[in-house]
Amino acid sequence: MNILYIHGLKSKLSSEKRQILEGYGNVYAPHINYENKQIQPVEILKQHPDTEFNVIIGSSMGGLNAFIISENLGRPALVFNPPLQKHIPVNFQNHHTKGPAPKTIILGRKDVVIDPNETLIFLSQYSQEAEIIIKLFPYLEHRIPLELFNDEVTCFFSELCY
C-alpha cells in the first residue's frame, strides 16, 4: 500500500508519526513550500509521478491538499484540521480511476488556527457523493498528539480493510 502524507504549513512528518504510518505501507511525504501557493495538489503529485497512491493523509494545509487530491484520484483520505473553507475545485489529469472516495475528517473544537465551524459549514454544503466521517474532539487544539494520531490512523485503516 502506498500512503501519501502531506504536511501542513511550516511543518513536516515527525519520525514517530512516520513510524506509525509505515506499519500500513510505503510512506511518501514530499516537502511542500506553501510560501507562495497554498493549494498545490498537482505540484505535490508531480514529486512522485510514477507512484499510485492508495490513501491520502494530511494535516492542516496538507489536509486541504489531501482532500483535493482524494477528490481527483478517487482515493480514501484522512485529514486533520483542514482549512476546507479555502477549498477550490481543482481538476487534473490522472491515470487513476476516479470515483467517490470516503474521507475521515478530524477537527479540534479548541483549534484557534483553523476554525472548525468554518470547516463544518463547508462540509454542510459539500455536494459530492463520497462518504464523509466527521470526528469533532472537544479538547483538541491544532496540533495532533501522537496518541490521537495513532488511534485515528488505526481506525482509518481498520475501516478500509474490514
Backbone as CSV, one residue per row, in Angstrom:
resi,resn,N_x,N_y,N_z,CA_x,CA_y,CA_z,C_x,C_y,C_z
1,MET,0.855,-1.179,0.000,0.000,0.000,0.000,0.897,1.236,0.000
2,ASN,0.554,2.214,-0.823,1.291,3.476,-0.889,0.475,4.582,-0.233
3,ILE,1.088,5.226,0.732,0.441,6.267,1.521,1.097,7.602,1.191
4,LEU,0.291,8.567,0.775,0.790,9.926,0.557,0.432,10.736,1.797
5,TYR,1.457,11.233,2.490,1.236,12.096,3.660,1.641,13.512,3.279
6,ILE,0.741,14.462,3.504,1.005,15.853,3.149,1.031,16.684,4.432
7,HIS,2.191,17.240,4.724,2.362,18.027,5.944,1.702,19.388,5.818
8,GLY,1.584,20.058,6.938,0.984,21.386,6.973,2.021,22.488,6.798
9,LEU,1.540,23.699,6.930,2.363,24.899,6.804,3.437,24.901,7.886
10,LYS,4.687,25.138,7.503,5.817,25.188,8.431,5.888,23.940,9.307
11,SER,5.705,22.790,8.679,5.665,21.531,9.404,6.338,20.448,8.582
12,LYS,6.397,19.259,9.140,6.863,18.079,8.424,6.375,16.859,9.187
13,LEU,6.453,15.706,8.552,6.051,14.460,9.179,7.110,14.064,10.205
14,SER,6.699,13.924,11.463,7.657,13.536,12.507,8.041,12.071,12.330
15,SER,9.185,11.704,12.866,9.635,10.316,12.752,8.682,9.371,13.480
16,GLU,8.078,9.821,14.582,7.143,8.979,15.325,5.874,8.715,14.506
17,LYS,5.345,9.743,13.869,4.150,9.567,13.048,4.472,8.772,11.782
18,ARG,5.655,8.975,11.230,6.083,8.191,10.063,6.120,6.710,10.430
19,GLN,6.649,6.404,11.600,6.741,5.016,12.041,5.348,4.378,12.151
20,ILE,4.389,5.132,12.654,3.009,4.625,12.731,2.491,4.314,11.336
21,LEU,2.668,5.254,10.404,2.182,5.056,9.039,2.884,3.904,8.331
22,GLU,4.171,3.726,8.600,4.923,2.654,7.950,4.409,1.272,8.333
23,GLY,3.662,1.191,9.428,3.034,-0.069,9.789,1.940,-0.474,8.814
24,TYR,1.533,0.444,7.936,0.451,0.186,6.978,0.923,0.192,5.528
25,GLY,2.148,0.629,5.273,2.607,0.632,3.891,3.784,1.559,3.670
26,ASN,4.063,1.802,2.392,5.141,2.715,1.997,4.663,4.143,2.162
27,VAL,5.457,4.958,2.829,5.068,6.336,3.122,5.847,7.295,2.225
28,TYR,5.098,8.149,1.540,5.674,9.206,0.718,5.251,10.526,1.356
29,ALA,6.222,11.304,1.769,5.936,12.566,2.453,6.776,13.676,1.821
30,PRO,6.339,14.171,0.687,7.126,15.190,-0.006,7.184,16.500,0.774
31,HIS,8.282,17.215,0.584,8.391,18.547,1.178,7.588,19.518,0.314
32,ILE,6.788,20.334,0.958,5.969,21.308,0.235,6.269,22.693,0.781
33,ASN,6.543,23.617,-0.125,6.746,25.008,0.254,5.438,25.751,-0.023
34,TYR,4.753,26.120,1.040,3.466,26.795,0.909,3.596,28.323,0.850
35,GLU,4.815,28.821,0.868,5.032,30.267,0.987,4.299,31.075,-0.085
36,ASN,4.381,30.648,-1.334,3.755,31.421,-2.416,2.424,30.858,-2.890
37,LYS,2.157,29.606,-2.551,0.936,28.963,-3.048,0.511,27.884,-2.051
38,GLN,-0.720,28.006,-1.561,-1.177,27.052,-0.559,-1.838,25.825,-1.171
39,ILE,-2.588,26.002,-2.233,-3.281,24.884,-2.866,-2.459,24.433,-4.065
40,GLN,-1.847,23.243,-3.937,-0.965,22.781,-4.997,-0.962,21.254,-5.145
41,PRO,-2.130,20.667,-5.336,-2.182,19.208,-5.470,-1.406,18.665,-6.664
42,VAL,-1.445,19.360,-7.774,-0.725,18.894,-8.964,0.773,18.882,-8.697
43,GLU,1.277,19.948,-8.096,2.705,20.043,-7.800,3.139,18.946,-6.820
44,ILE,2.271,18.636,-5.871,2.587,17.584,-4.891,2.709,16.243,-5.600
45,LEU,1.755,15.920,-6.445,1.786,14.631,-7.139,2.936,14.535,-8.135
46,LYS,3.375,15.654,-8.690,4.498,15.630,-9.636,5.796,15.180,-8.964
47,GLN,5.853,15.256,-7.637,7.060,14.810,-6.935,7.202,13.287,-6.964
48,HIS,6.104,12.581,-7.262,6.113,11.113,-7.350,5.278,10.695,-8.560
49,PRO,5.750,11.004,-9.773,4.915,10.830,-10.970,4.543,9.387,-11.298
50,ASP,5.323,8.424,-10.875,5.055,7.039,-11.233,4.487,6.221,-10.073
51,THR,4.028,6.897,-9.048,3.516,6.208,-7.867,2.002,6.284,-7.830
52,GLU,1.374,5.140,-7.646,-0.072,5.100,-7.474,-0.344,5.051,-5.976
53,PHE,-0.987,6.094,-5.475,-1.275,6.168,-4.047,-2.608,5.503,-3.746
54,ASN,-2.633,4.743,-2.647,-3.853,4.063,-2.224,-4.666,4.897,-1.248
55,VAL,-3.984,5.661,-0.408,-4.653,6.545,0.549,-3.882,7.851,0.639
56,ILE,-4.606,8.900,1.031,-4.024,10.231,1.176,-4.296,10.692,2.604
57,ILE,-3.261,11.161,3.278,-3.396,11.654,4.645,-2.744,13.023,4.708
58,GLY,-3.379,13.957,5.411,-2.800,15.285,5.520,-3.255,16.003,6.766
59,SER,-2.475,16.998,7.136,-2.779,17.783,8.326,-2.741,19.272,7.984
60,SER,-3.731,19.983,8.473,-3.831,21.428,8.285,-3.857,21.766,6.788
61,MET,-2.945,22.604,6.309,-2.921,22.929,4.880,-2.692,21.671,4.051
62,GLY,-1.934,20.744,4.586,-1.763,19.453,3.924,-3.068,18.667,3.879
63,GLY,-3.921,18.880,4.872,-5.233,18.246,4.877,-6.116,18.770,3.760
64,LEU,-6.035,20.067,3.515,-6.785,20.654,2.403,-6.310,20.065,1.081
65,ASN,-4.998,20.008,0.881,-4.457,19.435,-0.350,-4.783,17.949,-0.459
66,ALA,-4.759,17.231,0.661,-5.114,15.808,0.664,-6.576,15.625,0.255
67,PHE,-7.451,16.493,0.741,-8.872,16.445,0.403,-9.058,16.611,-1.107
68,ILE,-8.373,17.586,-1.683,-8.482,17.852,-3.128,-7.915,16.690,-3.937
69,ILE,-6.776,16.163,-3.512,-6.177,15.030,-4.222,-7.099,13.818,-4.140
70,SER,-7.675,13.583,-2.977,-8.616,12.471,-2.805,-9.785,12.588,-3.771
71,GLU,-10.305,13.800,-3.935,-11.413,14.022,-4.866,-11.023,13.668,-6.296
72,ASN,-9.801,14.006,-6.658,-9.365,13.805,-8.036,-8.882,12.392,-8.327
73,LEU,-8.296,11.737,-7.348,-7.792,10.388,-7.575,-8.799,9.316,-7.195
74,GLY,-9.830,9.697,-6.457,-10.789,8.706,-6.003,-10.189,7.775,-4.972
75,ARG,-9.369,8.323,-4.102,-8.715,7.537,-3.055,-9.185,8.019,-1.686
76,PRO,-9.307,7.096,-0.714,-9.728,7.484,0.638,-8.737,8.458,1.260
77,ALA,-9.267,9.341,2.120,-8.422,10.344,2.770,-8.734,10.419,4.253
78,LEU,-7.690,10.684,5.022,-7.782,11.002,6.444,-7.140,12.361,6.607
79,VAL,-7.925,13.341,7.052,-7.385,14.697,7.168,-7.629,15.252,8.566
80,PHE,-6.623,15.946,9.067,-6.647,16.528,10.401,-6.711,18.053,10.292
81,ASN,-7.712,18.652,10.880,-7.873,20.107,10.949,-7.611,20.815,9.615
82,PRO,-8.298,20.414,8.557,-8.068,21.050,7.254,-8.851,22.361,7.124
83,PRO,-8.260,23.378,6.504,-8.984,24.628,6.256,-9.838,24.513,4.990
84,LEU,-10.861,23.696,5.035,-11.651,23.406,3.830,-12.391,24.617,3.296
85,GLN,-12.569,25.645,4.111,-13.234,26.845,3.615,-12.393,27.513,2.518
86,LYS,-11.112,27.149,2.399,-10.254,27.669,1.333,-10.306,26.773,0.095
87,HIS,-11.155,25.758,0.130,-11.231,24.774,-0.955,-11.545,25.435,-2.292
88,ILE,-10.790,25.050,-3.285,-11.031,25.472,-4.662,-11.076,24.189,-5.483
89,PRO,-12.153,23.961,-6.231,-12.174,22.750,-7.063,-11.008,22.760,-8.046
90,VAL,-10.225,21.708,-8.000,-9.096,21.561,-8.910,-9.281,20.230,-9.615
91,ASN,-9.308,20.256,-10.914,-9.392,19.016,-11.686,-8.116,18.878,-12.487
92,PHE,-7.541,17.692,-12.439,-6.314,17.473,-13.181,-6.324,16.070,-13.764
93,GLN,-5.489,15.874,-14.770,-5.391,14.582,-15.422,-4.703,13.612,-14.478
94,ASN,-5.232,12.416,-14.409,-4.567,11.381,-13.634,-4.851,10.040,-14.277
95,HIS,-4.057,9.060,-13.919,-4.215,7.730,-14.504,-4.987,6.798,-13.575
96,HIS,-5.563,7.331,-12.528,-6.327,6.539,-11.574,-7.802,6.543,-11.966
97,THR,-8.512,5.575,-11.464,-9.954,5.547,-11.651,-10.569,6.505,-10.650
98,LYS,-11.256,7.503,-11.165,-11.860,8.496,-10.289,-13.248,8.034,-9.874
99,GLY,-13.580,8.307,-8.659,-14.901,7.994,-8.142,-14.989,8.498,-6.720
100,PRO,-16.159,8.510,-6.141,-16.290,8.985,-4.772,-15.449,8.130,-3.824
101,ALA,-14.709,8.767,-2.985,-13.866,8.054,-2.031,-14.195,8.544,-0.623
102,PRO,-14.224,7.634,0.327,-14.542,8.049,1.700,-13.458,8.950,2.276
103,LYS,-13.909,9.849,3.122,-12.992,10.770,3.786,-13.325,10.811,5.271
104,THR,-12.302,10.793,6.097,-12.463,10.970,7.534,-11.808,12.289,7.886
105,ILE,-12.569,13.140,8.568,-12.081,14.477,8.902,-12.071,14.624,10.408
106,ILE,-10.891,14.921,10.939,-10.694,15.104,12.373,-10.610,16.602,12.640
107,LEU,-11.457,17.089,13.538,-11.481,18.511,13.876,-11.324,18.708,15.380
108,GLY,-10.576,19.724,15.732,-10.415,20.088,17.131,-11.272,21.295,17.458
109,ARG,-12.144,21.147,18.417,-13.027,22.246,18.821,-12.226,23.427,19.374
110,LYS,-11.060,23.147,19.955,-10.224,24.208,20.550,-9.160,24.733,19.578
111,ASP,-9.284,24.390,18.314,-8.321,24.841,17.308,-8.507,26.337,17.067
112,VAL,-7.461,27.116,17.330,-7.533,28.563,17.091,-6.828,28.950,15.789
113,VAL,-6.208,27.978,15.109,-5.550,28.228,13.826,-6.552,28.055,12.686
114,ILE,-7.288,26.961,12.713,-8.310,26.666,11.705,-9.643,26.580,12.447
115,ASP,-10.564,27.450,12.123,-11.857,27.468,12.797,-12.665,26.230,12.386
116,PRO,-12.924,25.321,13.325,-13.669,24.110,12.963,-15.087,24.408,12.482
117,ASN,-15.666,25.495,12.940,-17.020,25.846,12.492,-17.052,26.173,11.008
118,GLU,-16.013,26.836,10.509,-15.953,27.135,9.073,-15.816,25.850,8.254
119,THR,-15.058,24.901,8.780,-14.920,23.617,8.095,-16.256,22.883,8.078
120,LEU,-16.973,22.924,9.197,-18.287,22.272,9.263,-19.281,22.922,8.298
121,ILE,-19.221,24.233,8.178,-20.094,24.929,7.223,-19.780,24.473,5.800
122,PHE,-18.493,24.413,5.456,-18.102,23.934,4.134,-18.666,22.531,3.895
123,LEU,-18.477,21.648,4.875,-18.921,20.261,4.710,-20.438,20.145,4.585
124,SER,-21.164,21.041,5.231,-22.628,21.000,5.133,-23.096,21.358,3.719
125,GLN,-22.240,22.034,2.958,-22.589,22.437,1.596,-21.861,21.604,0.538
126,TYR,-21.045,20.678,0.963,-20.255,19.838,0.065,-21.181,18.874,-0.654
127,SER,-21.123,18.834,-1.957,-22.132,18.112,-2.726,-21.662,16.788,-3.325
128,GLN,-20.469,16.348,-3.017,-20.001,15.076,-3.579,-20.740,13.908,-2.939
129,GLU,-20.693,12.776,-3.598,-21.393,11.588,-3.114,-20.557,10.743,-2.170
130,ALA,-19.349,11.136,-1.907,-18.461,10.342,-1.059,-18.943,10.341,0.389
131,GLU,-18.701,9.225,1.044,-18.993,9.131,2.469,-17.989,9.989,3.236
132,ILE,-18.493,10.790,4.155,-17.624,11.633,4.975,-17.931,11.367,6.438
133,ILE,-16.889,11.011,7.158,-16.994,10.817,8.596,-16.327,12.015,9.250
134,ILE,-17.052,12.701,10.121,-16.514,13.862,10.820,-16.385,13.515,12.295
135,LYS,-15.194,13.721,12.823,-14.962,13.493,14.244,-14.531,14.823,14.857
136,LEU,-15.345,15.309,15.771,-15.082,16.595,16.413,-14.679,16.334,17.864
137,PHE,-13.436,16.650,18.181,-12.905,16.410,19.518,-12.974,17.703,20.335
138,PRO,-13.672,17.702,21.477,-13.931,18.934,22.214,-12.685,19.619,22.786
139,TYR,-11.636,18.877,23.099,-10.458,19.494,23.724,-9.234,19.518,22.816
140,LEU,-9.407,19.113,21.577,-8.290,19.070,20.638,-7.993,20.464,20.104
141,GLU,-6.703,20.805,20.109,-6.250,22.061,19.514,-5.746,21.763,18.097
142,HIS,-4.903,22.621,17.553,-4.478,22.438,16.170,-3.481,21.280,16.011
143,ARG,-2.534,21.198,16.898,-1.543,20.126,16.811,-2.189,18.797,17.200
144,ILE,-1.793,17.756,16.504,-2.367,16.430,16.725,-1.410,15.618,17.598
145,PRO,-1.837,15.314,18.829,-0.979,14.498,19.705,-0.733,13.116,19.096
146,LEU,0.406,12.556,19.387,0.804,11.272,18.825,-0.220,10.174,19.128
147,GLU,-0.731,10.131,20.337,-1.693,9.091,20.707,-2.974,9.194,19.862
148,LEU,-3.465,10.410,19.681,-4.663,10.596,18.859,-4.375,10.239,17.402
149,PHE,-3.218,10.655,16.898,-2.822,10.319,15.530,-2.825,8.804,15.348
150,ASN,-2.192,8.097,16.273,-2.134,6.643,16.213,-3.534,6.032,16.228
151,ASP,-4.375,6.496,17.138,-5.739,5.965,17.242,-6.530,6.183,15.961
152,GLU,-6.437,7.378,15.393,-7.226,7.694,14.197,-6.689,7.002,12.950
153,VAL,-5.383,6.862,12.850,-4.804,6.121,11.726,-5.219,4.654,11.819
154,THR,-5.151,4.090,13.019,-5.570,2.701,13.221,-7.029,2.512,12.830
155,CYS,-7.887,3.402,13.280,-9.312,3.331,12.961,-9.538,3.476,11.455
156,PHE,-8.865,4.423,10.836,-8.996,4.678,9.403,-8.652,3.422,8.589
157,PHE,-7.511,2.822,8.892,-7.099,1.651,8.125,-7.959,0.436,8.446
158,SER,-8.440,0.316,9.673,-9.288,-0.829,10.003,-10.622,-0.745,9.269
159,GLU,-11.130,0.458,9.065,-12.386,0.625,8.328,-12.191,0.423,6.830
160,LEU,-10.999,0.719,6.334,-10.721,0.488,4.903,-10.565,-0.987,4.607
161,CYS,-10.030,-1.705,5.564,-9.684,-3.107,5.334,-10.587,-4.051,6.121
162,TYR,-11.836,-3.661,6.270,-12.743,-4.501,7.048,-12.933,-5.798,6.328
